[in-house]
Amino acid sequence: MTPVALTRRIRTLKMLSRTALTPQLQAVYSARVELAWMHARRQGKLAWQRSQARANASAGYPYGSSYAV
């Protein structure tokens, strides 16, 4: 786990400990939060890669080259 993910996880768990959730519900909730976060990050990454590829193509670079425009 990266330091950022770890701090986010700890913050989530602290927040959960203040709410009146049972341990089982806490586990389900934190797992869902983590899944949603991973999914959002993956989507963001893919969107960034597509925009980079489009920018590279419009600048005349071959598709898939990693020049940041």
mmJSON file of the N, C-alpha and C atoms, coordinates in Angstrom:
{"data_MODEL":{"atom_site":{
"group_PDB":["ATOM","ATOM","ATOM","ATOM","ATOM","ATOM","ATOM","ATOM","ATOM","ATOM","ATOM","ATOM","ATOM","ATOM","ATOM","ATOM","ATOM","ATOM","ATOM","ATOM","ATOM","ATOM","ATOM","ATOM","ATOM","ATOM","ATOM","ATOM","ATOM","ATOM","ATOM","ATOM","ATOM","ATOM","ATOM","ATOM","ATOM","ATOM","ATOM","ATOM","ATOM","ATOM","ATOM","ATOM","ATOM","ATOM","ATOM","ATOM","ATOM","ATOM","ATOM","ATOM","ATOM","ATOM","ATOM","ATOM","ATOM","ATOM","ATOM","ATOM","ATOM","ATOM","ATOM","ATOM","ATOM","ATOM","ATOM","ATOM","ATOM","ATOM","ATOM","ATOM","ATOM","ATOM","ATOM","ATOM","ATOM","ATOM","ATOM","ATOM","ATOM","ATOM","ATOM","ATOM","ATOM","ATOM","ATOM","ATOM","ATOM","ATOM","ATOM","ATOM","ATOM","ATOM","ATOM","ATOM","ATOM","ATOM","ATOM","ATOM","ATOM","ATOM","ATOM","ATOM","ATOM","ATOM","ATOM","ATOM","ATOM","ATOM","ATOM","ATOM","ATOM","ATOM","ATOM","ATOM","ATOM","ATOM","ATOM","ATOM","ATOM","ATOM","ATOM","ATOM","ATOM","ATOM","ATOM","ATOM","ATOM","ATOM","ATOM","ATOM","ATOM","ATOM","ATOM","ATOM","ATOM","ATOM","ATOM","ATOM","ATOM","ATOM","ATOM","ATOM","ATOM","ATOM","ATOM","ATOM","ATOM","ATOM","ATOM","ATOM","ATOM","ATOM","ATOM","ATOM","ATOM","ATOM","ATOM","ATOM","ATOM","ATOM","ATOM","ATOM","ATOM","ATOM","ATOM","ATOM","ATOM","ATOM","ATOM","ATOM","ATOM","ATOM","ATOM","ATOM","ATOM","ATOM","ATOM","ATOM","ATOM","ATOM","ATOM","ATOM","ATOM","ATOM","ATOM","ATOM","ATOM","ATOM","ATOM","ATOM","ATOM","ATOM","ATOM","ATOM","ATOM","ATOM","ATOM","ATOM","ATOM","ATOM","ATOM","ATOM","ATOM","ATOM","ATOM"],
"id":[1,2,3,4,5,6,7,8,9,10,11,12,13,14,15,16,17,18,19,20,21,22,23,24,25,26,27,28,29,30,31,32,33,34,35,36,37,38,39,40,41,42,43,44,45,46,47,48,49,50,51,52,53,54,55,56,57,58,59,60,61,62,63,64,65,66,67,68,69,70,71,72,73,74,75,76,77,78,79,80,81,82,83,84,85,86,87,88,89,90,91,92,93,94,95,96,97,98,99,100,101,102,103,104,105,106,107,108,109,110,111,112,113,114,115,116,117,118,119,120,121,122,123,124,125,126,127,128,129,130,131,132,133,134,135,136,137,138,139,140,141,142,143,144,145,146,147,148,149,150,151,152,153,154,155,156,157,158,159,160,161,162,163,164,165,166,167,168,169,170,171,172,173,174,175,176,177,178,179,180,181,182,183,184,185,186,187,188,189,190,191,192,193,194,195,196,197,198,199,200,201,202,203,204,205,206,207],
"type_symbol":["N","C","C","N","C","C","N","C","C","N","C","C","N","C","C","N","C","C","N","C","C","N","C","C","N","C","C","N","C","C","N","C","C","N","C","C","N","C","C","N","C","C","N","C","C","N","C","C","N","C","C","N","C","C","N","C","C","N","C","C","N","C","C","N","C","C","N","C","C","N","C","C","N","C","C","N","C","C","N","C","C","N","C","C","N","C","C","N","C","C","N","C","C","N","C","C","N","C","C","N","C","C","N","C","C","N","C","C","N","C","C","N","C","C","N","C","C","N","C","C","N","C","C","N","C","C","N","C","C","N","C","C","N","C","C","N","C","C","N","C","C","N","C","C","N","C","C","N","C","C","N","C","C","N","C","C","N","C","C","N","C","C","N","C","C","N","C","C","N","C","C","N","C","C","N","C","C","N","C","C","N","C","C","N","C","C","N","C","C","N","C","C","N","C","C","N","C","C","N","C","C","N","C","C","N","C","C"],
"label_atom_id":["N","CA","C","N","CA","C","N","CA","C","N","CA","C","N","CA","C","N","CA","C","N","CA","C","N","CA","C","N","CA","C","N","CA","C","N","CA","C","N","CA","C","N","CA","C","N","CA","C","N","CA","C","N","CA","C","N","CA","C","N","CA","C","N","CA","C","N","CA","C","N","CA","C","N","CA","C","N","CA","C","N","CA","C","N","CA","C","N","CA","C","N","CA","C","N","CA","C","N","CA","C","N","CA","C","N","CA","C","N","CA","C","N","CA","C","N","CA","C","N","CA","C","N","CA","C","N","CA","C","N","CA","C","N","CA","C","N","CA","C","N","CA","C","N","CA","C","N","CA","C","N","CA","C","N","CA","C","N","CA","C","N","CA","C","N","CA","C","N","CA","C","N","CA","C","N","CA","C","N","CA","C","N","CA","C","N","CA","C","N","CA","C","N","CA","C","N","CA","C","N","CA","C","N","CA","C","N","CA","C","N","CA","C","N","CA","C","N","CA","C","N","CA","C","N","CA","C","N","CA","C","N","CA","C","N","CA","C","N","CA","C"],
"label_alt_id":[null,null,null,null,null,null,null,null,null,null,null,null,null,null,null,null,null,null,null,null,null,null,null,null,null,null,null,null,null,null,null,null,null,null,null,null,null,null,null,null,null,null,null,null,null,null,null,null,null,null,null,null,null,null,null,null,null,null,null,null,null,null,null,null,null,null,null,null,null,null,null,null,null,null,null,null,null,null,null,null,null,null,null,null,null,null,null,null,null,null,null,null,null,null,null,null,null,null,null,null,null,null,null,null,null,null,null,null,null,null,null,null,null,null,null,null,null,null,null,null,null,null,null,null,null,null,null,null,null,null,null,null,null,null,null,null,null,null,null,null,null,null,null,null,null,null,null,null,null,null,null,null,null,null,null,null,null,null,null,null,null,null,null,null,null,null,null,null,null,null,null,null,null,null,null,null,null,null,null,null,null,null,null,null,null,null,null,null,null,null,null,null,null,null,null,null,null,null,null,null,null,null,null,null,null,null,null],
"label_comp_id":["MET","MET","MET","THR","THR","THR","PRO","PRO","PRO","VAL","VAL","VAL","ALA","ALA","ALA","LEU","LEU","LEU","THR","THR","THR","ARG","ARG","ARG","ARG","ARG","ARG","ILE","ILE","ILE","ARG","ARG","ARG","THR","THR","THR","LEU","LEU","LEU","LYS","LYS","LYS","MET","MET","MET","LEU","LEU","LEU","SER","SER","SER","ARG","ARG","ARG","THR","THR","THR","ALA","ALA","ALA","LEU","LEU","LEU","THR","THR","THR","PRO","PRO","PRO","GLN","GLN","GLN","LEU","LEU","LEU","GLN","GLN","GLN","ALA","ALA","ALA","VAL","VAL","VAL","TYR","TYR","TYR","SER","SER","SER","ALA","ALA","ALA","ARG","ARG","ARG","VAL","VAL","VAL","GLU","GLU","GLU","LEU","LEU","LEU","ALA","ALA","ALA","TRP","TRP","TRP","MET","MET","MET","HIS","HIS","HIS","ALA","ALA","ALA","ARG","ARG","ARG","ARG","ARG","ARG","GLN","GLN","GLN","GLY","GLY","GLY","LYS","LYS","LYS","LEU","LEU","LEU","ALA","ALA","ALA","TRP","TRP","TRP","GLN","GLN","GLN","ARG","ARG","ARG","SER","SER","SER","GLN","GLN","GLN","ALA","ALA","ALA","ARG","ARG","ARG","ALA","ALA","ALA","ASN","ASN","ASN","ALA","ALA","ALA","SER","SER","SER","ALA","ALA","ALA","GLY","GLY","GLY","TYR","TYR","TYR","PRO","PRO","PRO","TYR","TYR","TYR","GLY","GLY","GLY","SER","SER","SER","SER","SER","SER","TYR","TYR","TYR","ALA","ALA","ALA","VAL","VAL","VAL"],
"label_asym_id":["A","A","A","A","A","A","A","A","A","A","A","A","A","A","A","A","A","A","A","A","A","A","A","A","A","A","A","A","A","A","A","A","A","A","A","A","A","A","A","A","A","A","A","A","A","A","A","A","A","A","A","A","A","A","A","A","A","A","A","A","A","A","A","A","A","A","A","A","A","A","A","A","A","A","A","A","A","A","A","A","A","A","A","A","A","A","A","A","A","A","A","A","A","A","A","A","A","A","A","A","A","A","A","A","A","A","A","A","A","A","A","A","A","A","A","A","A","A","A","A","A","A","A","A","A","A","A","A","A","A","A","A","A","A","A","A","A","A","A","A","A","A","A","A","A","A","A","A","A","A","A","A","A","A","A","A","A","A","A","A","A","A","A","A","A","A","A","A","A","A","A","A","A","A","A","A","A","A","A","A","A","A","A","A","A","A","A","A","A","A","A","A","A","A","A","A","A","A","A","A","A","A","A","A","A","A","A"],
"label_entity_id":["1","1","1","1","1","1","1","1","1","1","1","1","1","1","1","1","1","1","1","1","1","1","1","1","1","1","1","1","1","1","1","1","1","1","1","1","1","1","1","1","1","1","1","1","1","1","1","1","1","1","1","1","1","1","1","1","1","1","1","1","1","1","1","1","1","1","1","1","1","1","1","1","1","1","1","1","1","1","1","1","1","1","1","1","1","1","1","1","1","1","1","1","1","1","1","1","1","1","1","1","1","1","1","1","1","1","1","1","1","1","1","1","1","1","1","1","1","1","1","1","1","1","1","1","1","1","1","1","1","1","1","1","1","1","1","1","1","1","1","1","1","1","1","1","1","1","1","1","1","1","1","1","1","1","1","1","1","1","1","1","1","1","1","1","1","1","1","1","1","1","1","1","1","1","1","1","1","1","1","1","1","1","1","1","1","1","1","1","1","1","1","1","1","1","1","1","1","1","1","1","1","1","1","1","1","1","1"],
"label_seq_id":[1,1,1,2,2,2,3,3,3,4,4,4,5,5,5,6,6,6,7,7,7,8,8,8,9,9,9,10,10,10,11,11,11,12,12,12,13,13,13,14,14,14,15,15,15,16,16,16,17,17,17,18,18,18,19,19,19,20,20,20,21,21,21,22,22,22,23,23,23,24,24,24,25,25,25,26,26,26,27,27,27,28,28,28,29,29,29,30,30,30,31,31,31,32,32,32,33,33,33,34,34,34,35,35,35,36,36,36,37,37,37,38,38,38,39,39,39,40,40,40,41,41,41,42,42,42,43,43,43,44,44,44,45,45,45,46,46,46,47,47,47,48,48,48,49,49,49,50,50,50,51,51,51,52,52,52,53,53,53,54,54,54,55,55,55,56,56,56,57,57,57,58,58,58,59,59,59,60,60,60,61,61,61,62,62,62,63,63,63,64,64,64,65,65,65,66,66,66,67,67,67,68,68,68,69,69,69],
"pdbx_PDB_ins_code":[null,null,null,null,null,null,null,null,null,null,null,null,null,null,null,null,null,null,null,null,null,null,null,null,null,null,null,null,null,null,null,null,null,null,null,null,null,null,null,null,null,null,null,null,null,null,null,null,null,null,null,null,null,null,null,null,null,null,null,null,null,null,null,null,null,null,null,null,null,null,null,null,null,null,null,null,null,null,null,null,null,null,null,null,null,null,null,null,null,null,null,null,null,null,null,null,null,null,null,null,null,null,null,null,null,null,null,null,null,null,null,null,null,null,null,null,null,null,null,null,null,null,null,null,null,null,null,null,null,null,null,null,null,null,null,null,null,null,null,null,null,null,null,null,null,null,null,null,null,null,null,null,null,null,null,null,null,null,null,null,null,null,null,null,null,null,null,null,null,null,null,null,null,null,null,null,null,null,null,null,null,null,null,null,null,null,null,null,null,null,null,null,null,null,null,null,null,null,null,null,null,null,null,null,null,null,null],
"Cartn_x":[0.843,0.0,0.877,0.526,1.298,1.001,1.897,1.65,0.318,0.008,-1.241,-2.445,-2.412,-3.519,-3.653,-2.521,-2.529,-3.162,-2.766,-3.346,-4.836,-5.217,-6.641,-7.411,-6.812,-7.434,-7.597,-6.547,-6.587,-7.656,-7.709,-8.708,-10.116,-10.321,-11.627,-11.991,-11.024,-11.293,-11.572,-10.851,-11.109,-12.525,-12.918,-14.259,-15.3,-15.042,-15.969,-16.068,-14.963,-14.977,-15.841,-16.017,-16.878,-18.35,-18.644,-20.039,-20.428,-21.72,-22.195,-22.388,-21.358,-21.456,-20.876,-21.444,-20.886,-19.595,-18.701,-17.448,-17.668,-18.713,-18.975,-19.307,-20.164,-20.533,-19.339,-18.505,-17.302,-16.415,-16.244,-15.389,-15.953,-17.252,-17.899,-17.745,-17.995,-17.935,-16.531,-15.52,-14.154,-13.702,-14.13,-13.775,-14.415,-15.67,-16.35,-15.707,-15.331,-14.646,-13.362,-12.625,-11.365,-11.58,-12.576,-12.879,-13.279,-14.135,-14.586,-13.402,-12.513,-11.338,-10.432,-10.188,-9.339,-9.944,-11.252,-11.943,-11.819,-12.042,-11.964,-10.552,-9.561,-8.181,-7.861,-8.356,-8.11,-8.768,-10.003,-10.716,-9.952,-9.49,-8.752,-7.479,-6.793,-5.546,-5.803,-6.855,-7.178,-7.551,-8.324,-8.722,-7.486,-6.539,-5.318,-4.522,-4.424,-3.675,-4.321,-5.658,-6.348,-6.081,-6.158,-5.94,-4.501,-3.549,-2.148,-1.972,-2.588,-2.467,-3.051,-4.186,-4.829,-3.925,-3.351,-2.47,-1.235,-0.672,0.505,0.178,-0.997,-1.39,-1.571,-2.186,-2.425,-1.117,-0.092,1.2,2.078,1.562,2.312,3.188,3.123,3.889,3.113,3.806,3.1,2.265,1.21,0.324,1.091,0.88,1.515,2.857,3.372,4.636,4.36,5.364,5.089,5.547,5.492,5.837,4.686,5.005,3.959,3.858,2.67,2.496,1.913],
"Cartn_y":[-1.198,0.0,1.247,2.197,3.443,4.254,5.16,5.996,6.763,7.26,8.004,7.102,5.918,4.968,4.584,4.45,4.066,5.152,6.402,7.498,7.623,7.426,7.492,6.382,5.206,4.058,4.336,4.88,5.189,6.242,7.267,8.323,7.735,6.857,6.203,5.412,4.653,3.828,4.67,5.805,6.708,7.25,7.657,8.191,7.119,5.888,4.792,4.506,4.638,4.329,5.326,6.52,7.507,7.234,6.524,6.207,4.926,4.683,3.527,2.304,1.961,0.783,-0.436,-1.579,-2.822,-3.147,-3.923,-4.279,-4.872,-5.706,-6.312,-5.231,-4.302,-3.223,-2.334,-2.092,-1.297,-1.939,-3.25,-3.97,-3.854,-4.053,-3.962,-2.555,-1.561,-0.176,0.211,-0.126,0.262,-0.459,-1.706,-2.436,-1.781,-1.348,-0.68,0.645,1.391,2.67,2.435,1.412,1.108,0.717,-0.106,-0.519,0.678,1.517,2.696,3.601,3.757,4.601,4.036,2.73,2.096,2.27,2.079,2.2,3.624,4.593,6.0,6.334,5.804,6.088,5.487,4.25,3.582,4.369,4.812,5.597,6.876,7.544,8.791,8.57,7.493,7.165,6.901,6.138,5.82,7.082,7.955,9.202,10.037,10.067,10.843,10.265,8.926,8.29,8.581,8.55,8.843,10.271,11.215,12.612,12.83,12.134,12.246,11.717,10.557,9.95,10.892,11.51,12.433,13.652,14.179,15.345,14.997,13.811,13.383,13.248,12.667,12.466,13.803,14.773,16.066,16.839,16.506,17.177,16.47,15.387,14.696,13.574,13.28,12.156,10.872,9.747,8.481,8.102,7.393,6.962,6.094,6.369,5.549,6.082,7.123,7.676,8.468,8.554,9.106,10.556,11.327,12.742,13.478,14.231,15.045,16.339,16.711,17.912,19.023],
"Cartn_z":[0.0,0.0,0.0,-0.822,-0.841,0.417,0.779,1.966,1.879,0.688,0.499,0.748,0.167,0.349,1.82,2.465,3.868,4.734,4.508,5.294,5.01,3.762,3.408,4.125,4.152,4.819,6.321,6.919,8.353,8.636,7.791,7.963,7.872,6.894,6.722,7.968,8.477,9.655,10.896,11.009,12.136,12.061,10.857,10.656,11.006,10.576,10.845,12.342,13.041,14.477,15.24,14.669,15.328,15.06,13.993,13.691,14.411,14.519,15.282,14.391,13.621,12.762,13.47,13.209,13.744,12.988,13.561,12.881,11.481,11.345,10.034,9.0,9.386,8.475,8.164,9.159,8.933,7.875,7.972,7.027,5.612,5.491,4.18,3.618,4.462,4.02,3.562,4.364,4.002,2.734,2.552,1.333,0.117,0.273,-0.834,-1.178,-0.147,-0.358,-1.148,-0.751,-1.418,-2.883,-3.135,-4.504,-5.366,-4.82,-5.565,-5.881,-4.9,-5.094,-6.188,-6.144,-7.156,-8.543,-8.631,-9.913,-10.454,-9.593,-10.015,-10.49,-9.777,-10.156,-11.516,-11.739,-13.014,-14.153,-13.928,-14.943,-15.261,-14.229,-14.411,-15.206,-14.908,-15.585,-17.068,-17.349,-18.737,-19.51,-18.872,-19.526,-19.84,-18.9,-19.11,-20.276,-20.335,-21.417,-22.771,-22.816,-24.082,-24.52,-23.57,-23.94,-24.398,-23.766,-24.185,-25.604,-25.878,-27.198,-28.256,-27.927,-28.864,-29.109,-28.033,-28.145,-28.974,-28.744,-29.495,-30.979,-31.267,-32.658,-33.357,-32.664,-33.297,-33.489,-32.698,-32.84,-33.868,-34.45,-35.489,-34.981,-33.683,-33.154,-33.426,-33.586,-33.813,-32.597,-32.83,-31.744,-30.758,-29.487,-28.473,-28.011,-28.664,-28.186,-26.913,-26.054,-24.724,-24.583,-25.637,-25.509,-24.842,-23.792,-23.17,-23.976,-24.37,-25.2,-24.347],
"occupancy":[1.0,1.0,1.0,1.0,1.0,1.0,1.0,1.0,1.0,1.0,1.0,1.0,1.0,1.0,1.0,1.0,1.0,1.0,1.0,1.0,1.0,1.0,1.0,1.0,1.0,1.0,1.0,1.0,1.0,1.0,1.0,1.0,1.0,1.0,1.0,1.0,1.0,1.0,1.0,1.0,1.0,1.0,1.0,1.0,1.0,1.0,1.0,1.0,1.0,1.0,1.0,1.0,1.0,1.0,1.0,1.0,1.0,1.0,1.0,1.0,1.0,1.0,1.0,1.0,1.0,1.0,1.0,1.0,1.0,1.0,1.0,1.0,1.0,1.0,1.0,1.0,1.0,1.0,1.0,1.0,1.0,1.0,1.0,1.0,1.0,1.0,1.0,1.0,1.0,1.0,1.0,1.0,1.0,1.0,1.0,1.0,1.0,1.0,1.0,1.0,1.0,1.0,1.0,1.0,1.0,1.0,1.0,1.0,1.0,1.0,1.0,1.0,1.0,1.0,1.0,1.0,1.0,1.0,1.0,1.0,1.0,1.0,1.0,1.0,1.0,1.0,1.0,1.0,1.0,1.0,1.0,1.0,1.0,1.0,1.0,1.0,1.0,1.0,1.0,1.0,1.0,1.0,1.0,1.0,1.0,1.0,1.0,1.0,1.0,1.0,1.0,1.0,1.0,1.0,1.0,1.0,1.0,1.0,1.0,1.0,1.0,1.0,1.0,1.0,1.0,1.0,1.0,1.0,1.0,1.0,1.0,1.0,1.0,1.0,1.0,1.0,1.0,1.0,1.0,1.0,1.0,1.0,1.0,1.0,1.0,1.0,1.0,1.0,1.0,1.0,1.0,1.0,1.0,1.0,1.0,1.0,1.0,1.0,1.0,1.0,1.0,1.0,1.0,1.0,1.0,1.0,1.0],
"B_iso_or_equiv":[0.0,0.0,0.0,0.0,0.0,0.0,0.0,0.0,0.0,0.0,0.0,0.0,0.0,0.0,0.0,0.0,0.0,0.0,0.0,0.0,0.0,0.0,0.0,0.0,0.0,0.0,0.0,0.0,0.0,0.0,0.0,0.0,0.0,0.0,0.0,0.0,0.0,0.0,0.0,0.0,0.0,0.0,0.0,0.0,0.0,0.0,0.0,0.0,0.0,0.0,0.0,0.0,0.0,0.0,0.0,0.0,0.0,0.0,0.0,0.0,0.0,0.0,0.0,0.0,0.0,0.0,0.0,0.0,0.0,0.0,0.0,0.0,0.0,0.0,0.0,0.0,0.0,0.0,0.0,0.0,0.0,0.0,0.0,0.0,0.0,0.0,0.0,0.0,0.0,0.0,0.0,0.0,0.0,0.0,0.0,0.0,0.0,0.0,0.0,0.0,0.0,0.0,0.0,0.0,0.0,0.0,0.0,0.0,0.0,0.0,0.0,0.0,0.0,0.0,0.0,0.0,0.0,0.0,0.0,0.0,0.0,0.0,0.0,0.0,0.0,0.0,0.0,0.0,0.0,0.0,0.0,0.0,0.0,0.0,0.0,0.0,0.0,0.0,0.0,0.0,0.0,0.0,0.0,0.0,0.0,0.0,0.0,0.0,0.0,0.0,0.0,0.0,0.0,0.0,0.0,0.0,0.0,0.0,0.0,0.0,0.0,0.0,0.0,0.0,0.0,0.0,0.0,0.0,0.0,0.0,0.0,0.0,0.0,0.0,0.0,0.0,0.0,0.0,0.0,0.0,0.0,0.0,0.0,0.0,0.0,0.0,0.0,0.0,0.0,0.0,0.0,0.0,0.0,0.0,0.0,0.0,0.0,0.0,0.0,0.0,0.0,0.0,0.0,0.0,0.0,0.0,0.0],
"pdbx_formal_charge":[null,null,null,null,null,null,null,null,null,null,null,null,null,null,null,null,null,null,null,null,null,null,null,null,null,null,null,null,null,null,null,null,null,null,null,null,null,null,null,null,null,null,null,null,null,null,null,null,null,null,null,null,null,null,null,null,null,null,null,null,null,null,null,null,null,null,null,null,null,null,null,null,null,null,null,null,null,null,null,null,null,null,null,null,null,null,null,null,null,null,null,null,null,null,null,null,null,null,null,null,null,null,null,null,null,null,null,null,null,null,null,null,null,null,null,null,null,null,null,null,null,null,null,null,null,null,null,null,null,null,null,null,null,null,null,null,null,null,null,null,null,null,null,null,null,null,null,null,null,null,null,null,null,null,null,null,null,null,null,null,null,null,null,null,null,null,null,null,null,null,null,null,null,null,null,null,null,null,null,null,null,null,null,null,null,null,null,null,null,null,null,null,null,null,null,null,null,null,null,null,null,null,null,null,null,null,null],
"auth_seq_id":[1,1,1,2,2,2,3,3,3,4,4,4,5,5,5,6,6,6,7,7,7,8,8,8,9,9,9,10,10,10,11,11,11,12,12,12,13,13,13,14,14,14,15,15,15,16,16,16,17,17,17,18,18,18,19,19,19,20,20,20,21,21,21,22,22,22,23,23,23,24,24,24,25,25,25,26,26,26,27,27,27,28,28,28,29,29,29,30,30,30,31,31,31,32,32,32,33,33,33,34,34,34,35,35,35,36,36,36,37,37,37,38,38,38,39,39,39,40,40,40,41,41,41,42,42,42,43,43,43,44,44,44,45,45,45,46,46,46,47,47,47,48,48,48,49,49,49,50,50,50,51,51,51,52,52,52,53,53,53,54,54,54,55,55,55,56,56,56,57,57,57,58,58,58,59,59,59,60,60,60,61,61,61,62,62,62,63,63,63,64,64,64,65,65,65,66,66,66,67,67,67,68,68,68,69,69,69],
"auth_comp_id":["MET","MET","MET","THR","THR","THR","PRO","PRO","PRO","VAL","VAL","VAL","ALA","ALA","ALA","LEU","LEU","LEU","THR","THR","THR","ARG","ARG","ARG","ARG","ARG","ARG","ILE","ILE","ILE","ARG","ARG","ARG","THR","THR","THR","LEU","LEU","LEU","LYS","LYS","LYS","MET","MET","MET","LEU","LEU","LEU","SER","SER","SER","ARG","ARG","ARG","THR","THR","THR","ALA","ALA","ALA","LEU","LEU","LEU","THR","THR","THR","PRO","PRO","PRO","GLN","GLN","GLN","LEU","LEU","LEU","GLN","GLN","GLN","ALA","ALA","ALA","VAL","VAL","VAL","TYR","TYR","TYR","SER","SER","SER","ALA","ALA","ALA","ARG","ARG","ARG","VAL","VAL","VAL","GLU","GLU","GLU","LEU","LEU","LEU","ALA","ALA","ALA","TRP","TRP","TRP","MET","MET","MET","HIS","HIS","HIS","ALA","ALA","ALA","ARG","ARG","ARG","ARG","ARG","ARG","GLN","GLN","GLN","GLY","GLY","GLY","LYS","LYS","LYS","LEU","LEU","LEU","ALA","ALA","ALA","TRP","TRP","TRP","GLN","GLN","GLN","ARG","ARG","ARG","SER","SER","SER","GLN","GLN","GLN","ALA","ALA","ALA","ARG","ARG","ARG","ALA","ALA","ALA","ASN","ASN","ASN","ALA","ALA","ALA","SER","SER","SER","ALA","ALA","ALA","GLY","GLY","GLY","TYR","TYR","TYR","PRO","PRO","PRO","TYR","TYR","TYR","GLY","GLY","GLY","SER","SER","SER","SER","SER","SER","TYR","TYR","TYR","ALA","ALA","ALA","VAL","VAL","VAL"],
"auth_asym_id":["A","A","A","A","A","A","A","A","A","A","A","A","A","A","A","A","A","A","A","A","A","A","A","A","A","A","A","A","A","A","A","A","A","A","A","A","A","A","A","A","A","A","A","A","A","A","A","A","A","A","A","A","A","A","A","A","A","A","A","A","A","A","A","A","A","A","A","A","A","A","A","A","A","A","A","A","A","A","A","A","A","A","A","A","A","A","A","A","A","A","A","A","A","A","A","A","A","A","A","A","A","A","A","A","A","A","A","A","A","A","A","A","A","A","A","A","A","A","A","A","A","A","A","A","A","A","A","A","A","A","A","A","A","A","A","A","A","A","A","A","A","A","A","A","A","A","A","A","A","A","A","A","A","A","A","A","A","A","A","A","A","A","A","A","A","A","A","A","A","A","A","A","A","A","A","A","A","A","A","A","A","A","A","A","A","A","A","A","A","A","A","A","A","A","A","A","A","A","A","A","A","A","A","A","A","A","A"],
"auth_atom_id":["N","CA","C","N","CA","C","N","CA","C","N","CA","C","N","CA","C","N","CA","C","N","CA","C","N","CA","C","N","CA","C","N","CA","C","N","CA","C","N","CA","C","N","CA","C","N","CA","C","N","CA","C","N","CA","C","N","CA","C","N","CA","C","N","CA","C","N","CA","C","N","CA","C","N","CA","C","N","CA","C","N","CA","C","N","CA","C","N","CA","C","N","CA","C","N","CA","C","N","CA","C","N","CA","C","N","CA","C","N","CA","C","N","CA","C","N","CA","C","N","CA","C","N","CA","C","N","CA","C","N","CA","C","N","CA","C","N","CA","C","N","CA","C","N","CA","C","N","CA","C","N","CA","C","N","CA","C","N","CA","C","N","CA","C","N","CA","C","N","CA","C","N","CA","C","N","CA","C","N","CA","C","N","CA","C","N","CA","C","N","CA","C","N","CA","C","N","CA","C","N","CA","C","N","CA","C","N","CA","C","N","CA","C","N","CA","C","N","CA","C","N","CA","C","N","CA","C","N","CA","C","N","CA","C","N","CA","C","N","CA","C"],
"pdbx_PDB_model_num":[1,1,1,1,1,1,1,1,1,1,1,1,1,1,1,1,1,1,1,1,1,1,1,1,1,1,1,1,1,1,1,1,1,1,1,1,1,1,1,1,1,1,1,1,1,1,1,1,1,1,1,1,1,1,1,1,1,1,1,1,1,1,1,1,1,1,1,1,1,1,1,1,1,1,1,1,1,1,1,1,1,1,1,1,1,1,1,1,1,1,1,1,1,1,1,1,1,1,1,1,1,1,1,1,1,1,1,1,1,1,1,1,1,1,1,1,1,1,1,1,1,1,1,1,1,1,1,1,1,1,1,1,1,1,1,1,1,1,1,1,1,1,1,1,1,1,1,1,1,1,1,1,1,1,1,1,1,1,1,1,1,1,1,1,1,1,1,1,1,1,1,1,1,1,1,1,1,1,1,1,1,1,1,1,1,1,1,1,1,1,1,1,1,1,1,1,1,1,1,1,1,1,1,1,1,1,1]
}}}
